[in-house]
Amino acid sequence: MENELKHSPLVAQLLGSKLLSTHLLRSLFFVIGLSLGVTISVYYKSFSFNYLQVILPPSPPMPPPPRPWIQPSLSGSASSYTQQPLMHNMNDEELFLRASMVPKRKKFDGEHVPKVAFMFLTKGPLHLSLMWEMFFKGHQGLYTIYVHTHPLFNWTVPVNSVFYRTRIPSKTVTWGRASMLDAERRLLANALLDFYNERFVLLSETCIPLFNFTTIYNFLMKSKQGFVGSFDDPRKVGRGRYNPKMAPTVTLSDWRKGSQWFEMNRKMAIEVVSDTKYYPIFSELCRPPCYNDEHYIPTLIHKCCSVENSNRSLTWVDWSKSGPHPERFGRAGVSLELLNKIRFNCSASDRLSSYNASSSMCFLFGRKFMSDALRPLLQIAPMLLGLNSSQF
C-alpha cells in the first residue's frame, strides 16, 4: 500500500508543487533582504557620517609644544665647560618668571666654581672685542658672556671667538626709556639661568678692562657687597626728576640716582628681574627728562638691598667737562699713563681698599673708549693685562 502511494502521479505532483513554493519563498526572502541591505548601505554612506559629525563634540586641540630653553651645563670641570647656545623662544614674561625662581645662592665644590657674567649692552658691533678676547683668553669656565644688540643687527662671529653664541634674544632700545630697563633685565635674566653665575657686570661697547682677568675675578669673588651707584642727589638732575604721582609706592625720600653701569651679586640680580612693584611705576611715570636707566635700579636697590650695596660703580668715566655726556677717548687720547691714572690715582673714597684691604685699585673698568682707540689699546694691553707675547 505504501509503495503504491509513493509511486502515485498525484502524490508526485503535489510534492513537486510544495518544493517549488518553498524555493519561490526563499528566493523572495533573499531578494527582499538584499534590497533592504543595499538601501541601508546607501543610506548609511550618505547620511550617517554627517549625522555623527553633528552630534559628536569636536576633539580638543592639541596643546602647543613647550618652548625650548637653555639648560645650564651642570657637569664637567671648569676646564671642560662648554658654553651653551643662548637663543631661545621665551618671551620676556616667561624669561623673567623663570629667572626669578632660580636659586639665590649655590654651594660650590672643587669641580664647579662660581663664574662672572659679563653682560654687554650694545647697539651694534663690539669694536673693542679684540681687547676683550685677550682679557678672557685662558680663563674658560670662570666667566660667561651675554650680548644684547639691536634685533636687526647682522652680527657674524667666528667659531673660535669668545663671543661665539653669546647673543641673547633682543629688542629695540631707546635711550632714557623703559626699553633700556627691559634690555638690562633681559641680560640679567639670561645670565641667572646659569646656576654658576655669581657676579653680574653690565658693560657697553665702549668699555675696557683695566686689569687682567684674574685680578678682577678675585676681587669680585671676595667682595661681599654689590657695586651699584645709588645716592640722593638734591639737584635738578636728581630730585628734580621725581614725579609726585609715584607716591606712595615711591616717595621722594626713596628716590635715588646713579650710574647705569653696575656690578651685582646673585641676590640683587634676582630682585631686579622679579620686581613687579616698582617697574610699572617707573615705566609709566619716569620719562625724559627723567631717565629710567639712572633712577630705577638705584632706587630699587636702595629699597631692597641697601645693606648689600656699596653705593658706587666699578666703571670709571670722565665727567670733568660740563655737559650731558662724558668725555670720549679716541686714538690720540689713549696712553698707558692715562690708564694707570684711572687705575691707581684716585681719592681715598674711590679706592677699592674699603672692600678689599689688599687692593690699591680705583676702578676695574673704563668707559667711553671709541673704536679708533683699539690700535693703541692693543699695544698697551700686554702691559695693562700682565700678558706676555705667547698669550695673544
C-alpha positions as CSV (number, residue, x, y, z in Angstrom):
1,M,0.0,0.0,0.0
2,E,2.8,2.4,0.9
3,N,4.7,1.6,-2.3
4,E,1.6,2.4,-4.3
5,L,1.2,5.8,-2.7
6,K,4.9,6.7,-3.3
7,H,4.6,6.0,-7.0
8,S,1.2,7.7,-7.5
9,P,1.4,10.5,-10.1
10,L,-0.9,12.7,-8.0
11,V,1.4,12.4,-4.9
12,A,4.4,13.3,-7.1
13,Q,2.7,16.3,-8.5
14,L,1.7,17.6,-5.0
15,L,5.2,17.1,-3.7
16,G,6.7,19.0,-6.7
17,S,4.4,21.9,-6.1
18,K,5.3,22.1,-2.5
19,L,9.1,22.1,-3.3
20,L,8.5,24.8,-5.9
21,S,6.7,27.0,-3.5
22,T,9.4,26.6,-0.9
23,H,12.1,27.7,-3.4
24,L,10.0,30.6,-4.5
25,L,9.5,31.8,-0.9
26,R,13.2,31.5,-0.2
27,S,14.1,33.4,-3.4
28,L,11.6,36.1,-2.5
29,F,13.0,36.5,1.0
30,F,16.6,36.6,-0.4
31,V,15.6,39.4,-2.8
32,I,13.8,41.4,-0.1
33,G,16.8,41.0,2.2
34,L,19.2,42.0,-0.5
35,S,17.2,45.1,-1.3
36,L,17.0,46.2,2.3
37,G,20.7,45.7,2.7
38,V,21.6,47.8,-0.3
39,T,19.2,50.5,0.7
40,I,20.5,50.7,4.3
41,S,24.1,50.7,3.0
42,V,23.4,53.6,0.6
43,Y,21.6,55.5,3.4
44,Y,24.4,54.9,5.9
45,K,27.1,56.1,3.5
46,S,25.2,59.3,2.5
47,F,23.9,60.3,5.9
48,S,25.3,58.6,8.9
49,F,28.7,60.2,8.8
50,N,27.3,63.7,8.6
51,Y,24.9,62.9,11.4
52,L,27.6,61.7,13.6
53,Q,29.7,64.7,12.8
54,V,26.9,67.0,14.0
55,I,26.1,65.2,17.3
56,L,29.6,64.4,18.4
57,P,31.6,67.2,20.1
58,P,34.8,68.3,18.4
59,S,38.1,66.9,19.5
60,P,40.0,69.2,21.9
61,P,43.0,70.9,20.2
62,M,46.5,69.5,20.8
63,P,48.4,71.6,23.3
64,P,51.3,73.6,21.9
65,P,54.8,72.2,22.3
66,P,56.7,73.6,25.2
67,R,59.1,76.4,24.5
68,P,62.7,75.3,24.4
69,W,65.1,76.8,26.9
70,I,68.8,76.5,27.6
71,Q,69.6,74.0,30.4
72,P,72.8,75.1,32.1
73,S,75.6,72.7,32.0
74,L,75.7,71.2,35.5
75,S,78.5,68.7,34.9
76,G,82.2,68.9,34.0
77,S,85.0,70.8,35.4
78,A,85.9,74.4,34.7
79,S,88.4,73.4,32.1
80,S,85.9,71.3,30.2
81,Y,83.0,73.7,30.4
82,T,81.3,74.4,27.0
83,Q,79.2,77.5,26.6
84,Q,75.7,76.7,25.5
85,P,73.8,78.5,22.7
86,L,71.9,81.4,24.2
87,M,68.9,81.8,21.7
88,H,65.5,80.6,23.0
89,N,61.8,81.3,22.3
90,M,60.7,82.6,25.6
91,N,59.1,86.0,25.8
92,D,60.1,88.5,28.4
93,E,57.4,87.5,30.9
94,E,58.4,83.8,30.7
95,L,62.1,84.6,30.9
96,F,61.7,86.9,34.0
97,L,59.5,84.4,35.7
98,R,61.9,81.5,35.2
99,A,64.9,83.6,36.2
100,S,63.1,84.8,39.4
101,M,62.7,81.2,40.5
102,V,66.4,80.2,40.3
103,P,68.4,79.6,43.5
104,K,69.7,82.8,45.1
105,R,73.0,81.1,46.0
106,K,74.7,77.8,45.3
107,K,77.3,75.8,47.1
108,F,80.4,75.2,45.1
109,D,82.7,72.3,45.2
110,G,86.1,71.7,43.7
111,E,84.6,70.6,40.5
112,H,82.2,73.5,40.0
113,V,83.4,77.1,40.5
114,P,81.5,80.4,40.6
115,K,81.6,82.5,37.4
116,V,81.3,86.1,36.5
117,A,78.7,87.1,33.9
118,F,79.9,89.8,31.6
119,M,76.8,91.4,30.0
120,F,77.3,93.7,27.0
121,L,74.5,96.2,26.1
122,T,75.3,97.5,22.7
123,K,73.7,99.0,19.6
124,G,75.8,97.1,17.1
125,P,79.3,95.6,16.9
126,L,81.8,95.4,19.7
127,H,84.6,97.5,18.3
128,L,86.9,96.7,21.1
129,S,86.3,92.9,21.1
130,L,89.9,92.1,20.3
131,M,91.0,93.6,23.6
132,W,88.3,91.6,25.4
133,E,89.5,88.4,23.6
134,M,92.9,89.0,25.1
135,F,91.3,89.6,28.5
136,F,89.3,86.3,28.5
137,K,91.8,84.0,26.9
138,G,92.8,81.1,29.1
139,H,90.0,81.5,31.6
140,Q,87.3,79.3,30.2
141,G,84.9,78.1,32.9
142,L,85.3,81.2,35.1
143,Y,83.1,83.5,33.0
144,T,80.0,83.7,30.8
145,I,79.3,86.4,28.2
146,Y,75.9,87.8,27.2
147,V,75.4,90.3,24.4
148,H,72.2,92.4,23.8
149,T,72.2,94.1,20.4
150,H,69.7,95.8,18.1
151,P,67.5,92.9,16.8
152,L,68.2,93.7,13.2
153,F,71.9,93.9,13.6
154,N,73.6,91.3,11.4
155,W,76.4,90.0,13.6
156,T,78.9,87.4,12.4
157,V,81.3,85.9,15.0
158,P,84.0,83.3,14.3
159,V,83.5,80.0,15.9
160,N,86.8,80.3,17.8
161,S,85.8,83.7,19.3
162,V,84.9,84.1,23.0
163,F,81.8,86.0,21.7
164,Y,80.5,83.0,19.7
165,R,76.9,82.1,20.7
166,T,76.7,84.8,23.3
167,R,73.9,86.9,21.7
168,I,70.6,86.8,23.5
169,P,67.1,87.4,22.1
170,S,67.0,91.2,21.9
171,K,64.6,94.1,21.2
172,T,65.0,97.7,20.2
173,V,66.3,100.0,22.9
174,T,65.6,103.8,23.2
175,W,67.9,105.8,25.5
176,G,66.1,107.1,28.6
177,R,63.0,105.0,28.0
178,A,61.7,101.8,29.8
179,S,63.1,99.7,26.9
180,M,66.6,100.3,28.4
181,L,65.4,98.8,31.6
182,D,64.0,95.9,29.7
183,A,67.3,95.2,28.0
184,E,69.2,95.3,31.3
185,R,66.6,92.9,32.9
186,R,66.8,90.7,29.9
187,L,70.6,90.4,30.2
188,L,70.3,89.6,33.9
189,A,67.6,87.0,33.4
190,N,69.5,85.1,30.8
191,A,72.6,85.2,33.0
192,L,70.6,83.9,36.0
193,L,69.6,80.8,34.1
194,D,73.2,79.6,34.6
195,F,73.3,78.5,38.2
196,Y,77.0,79.1,38.5
197,N,77.0,82.8,37.7
198,E,77.6,84.6,41.0
199,R,78.5,88.1,39.9
200,F,76.9,90.2,37.1
201,V,78.7,93.1,35.3
202,L,76.9,95.4,32.9
203,L,79.2,96.8,30.2
204,S,78.8,98.8,26.9
205,E,80.6,98.6,23.6
206,T,82.9,101.4,24.8
207,C,84.1,99.7,28.0
208,I,87.5,98.1,28.5
209,P,89.0,96.1,31.4
210,L,91.6,98.0,33.4
211,F,93.2,94.9,35.0
212,N,93.8,91.3,34.0
213,F,91.1,88.7,34.3
214,T,92.5,87.0,37.5
215,T,92.7,90.3,39.4
216,I,89.1,91.3,38.5
217,Y,87.7,87.8,39.1
218,N,89.4,87.5,42.5
219,F,88.2,91.0,43.6
220,L,84.6,90.3,42.7
221,M,84.5,86.8,44.3
222,K,86.0,88.2,47.6
223,S,83.6,91.1,47.7
224,K,80.6,90.7,50.0
225,Q,78.8,93.7,48.5
226,G,77.5,94.7,45.1
227,F,78.5,97.8,43.3
228,V,75.5,99.9,42.2
229,G,75.7,103.7,42.3
230,S,72.8,104.8,44.4
231,F,72.7,108.2,46.1
232,D,70.4,111.1,46.9
233,D,71.1,114.0,44.5
234,P,69.3,117.2,45.6
235,R,70.0,118.9,42.3
236,K,67.5,119.3,39.4
237,V,69.1,116.2,37.7
238,G,68.4,114.2,40.8
239,R,65.3,115.0,42.9
240,G,64.1,117.4,40.2
241,R,63.2,114.4,38.1
242,Y,61.0,112.8,40.7
243,N,57.3,112.6,39.8
244,P,55.0,113.0,42.8
245,K,52.5,110.7,41.1
246,M,54.8,107.8,42.1
247,A,53.8,108.2,45.7
248,P,53.1,106.4,48.0
249,T,54.9,103.4,46.4
250,V,58.0,105.5,45.6
251,T,58.4,108.6,47.7
252,L,60.9,111.5,47.3
253,S,62.9,110.1,50.2
254,D,63.2,106.8,48.3
255,W,64.3,108.5,45.1
256,R,67.9,107.7,44.1
257,K,70.3,108.4,41.2
258,G,73.3,106.5,40.0
259,S,75.4,105.2,37.1
260,Q,73.7,102.7,34.7
261,W,76.8,100.5,34.7
262,F,76.6,98.2,37.7
263,E,78.0,95.1,39.2
264,M,75.7,92.9,41.3
265,N,75.6,89.7,43.2
266,R,73.1,87.0,42.6
267,K,70.6,88.1,45.2
268,M,70.5,91.6,43.8
269,A,70.1,90.4,40.3
270,I,67.1,88.2,41.2
271,E,65.5,91.2,42.9
272,V,65.7,93.2,39.7
273,V,64.3,90.6,37.3
274,S,61.5,89.6,39.7
275,D,60.3,93.1,40.6
276,T,56.7,93.8,39.7
277,K,56.1,96.5,42.2
278,Y,58.3,99.4,41.1
279,Y,59.0,98.6,37.4
280,P,55.4,99.5,36.2
281,I,55.6,102.8,38.1
282,F,58.9,103.8,36.6
283,S,57.9,102.6,33.1
284,E,54.8,104.8,33.2
285,L,55.9,107.9,35.2
286,C,59.7,108.3,34.6
287,R,60.1,109.6,31.1
288,P,62.5,112.2,29.7
289,P,63.8,114.4,31.2
290,C,63.5,111.6,33.8
291,Y,65.8,108.8,32.6
292,N,64.9,105.3,33.8
293,D,68.4,103.9,33.5
294,E,69.7,106.5,36.0
295,H,67.0,106.0,38.6
296,Y,65.1,102.7,38.5
297,I,67.9,100.3,39.6
298,P,69.5,102.7,42.1
299,T,66.1,103.3,43.7
300,L,65.1,99.6,43.7
301,I,68.4,98.5,45.2
302,H,68.1,101.2,47.9
303,K,64.6,99.8,48.8
304,C,65.5,96.1,48.8
305,C,69.3,95.6,49.2
306,S,70.8,98.7,50.6
307,V,72.8,96.7,53.2
308,E,74.4,94.6,50.5
309,N,75.3,97.6,48.2
310,S,78.4,99.7,48.3
311,N,76.7,102.7,46.6
312,R,79.4,103.0,44.0
313,S,80.2,101.8,40.5
314,L,83.3,99.9,39.4
315,T,83.3,101.5,36.0
316,W,85.2,104.8,35.6
317,V,84.0,107.6,33.3
318,D,85.3,111.2,32.9
319,W,82.6,113.8,33.9
320,S,85.2,116.6,34.3
321,K,83.8,118.5,31.4
322,S,80.3,120.1,31.8
323,G,77.6,118.7,29.7
324,P,75.1,115.8,29.5
325,H,77.7,113.4,28.1
326,P,81.1,112.2,29.5
327,E,84.5,112.7,27.8
328,R,85.3,110.3,24.9
329,F,88.7,108.8,24.2
330,G,90.0,108.1,20.7
331,R,93.3,107.1,19.3
332,A,95.0,110.4,20.3
333,G,93.8,110.3,23.9
334,V,94.8,106.8,24.9
335,S,98.1,106.1,26.7
336,L,99.5,103.9,29.4
337,E,99.8,107.0,31.6
338,L,96.1,107.8,31.3
339,L,95.1,104.2,32.1
340,N,97.4,104.0,35.1
341,K,96.0,107.2,36.4
342,I,92.5,105.8,36.1
343,R,93.6,102.6,37.8
344,F,95.6,103.9,40.8
345,N,95.4,107.7,41.1
346,C,92.1,108.5,42.9
347,S,90.8,109.9,46.1
348,A,90.5,107.7,49.2
349,S,86.7,107.5,48.8
350,D,87.2,105.9,45.3
351,R,89.8,103.4,46.4
352,L,88.6,99.8,46.4
353,S,90.6,99.0,49.6
354,S,87.4,99.7,51.5
355,Y,86.0,96.5,50.1
356,N,89.3,94.5,49.8
357,A,92.1,95.6,52.2
358,S,94.8,94.3,49.9
359,S,93.6,96.3,46.9
360,S,95.1,99.6,45.7
361,M,92.8,99.8,42.7
362,C,90.4,102.6,42.0
363,F,88.2,101.1,39.2
364,L,88.0,97.8,37.4
365,F,86.6,99.0,34.1
366,G,86.8,102.2,32.0
367,R,84.2,103.6,29.7
368,K,83.8,105.8,26.6
369,F,86.7,104.4,24.5
370,M,85.9,104.8,20.9
371,S,86.5,102.3,18.0
372,D,89.6,104.2,16.8
373,A,91.2,103.7,20.2
374,L,91.6,99.9,19.5
375,R,95.1,100.0,18.0
376,P,96.8,101.9,20.9
377,L,94.8,99.8,23.4
378,L,96.1,96.6,21.8
379,Q,99.7,97.9,22.0
380,I,99.2,98.8,25.7
381,A,97.2,95.6,26.6
382,P,100.2,93.3,27.3
383,M,101.4,95.7,30.0
384,L,97.9,96.6,31.2
385,L,96.7,93.0,31.4
386,G,100.0,91.5,32.5
387,L,100.3,89.3,29.4
388,N,103.4,88.1,27.5
389,S,103.6,87.7,23.7
390,S,102.8,83.9,23.9
391,Q,99.3,84.7,25.4
392,F,97.9,86.5,22.4
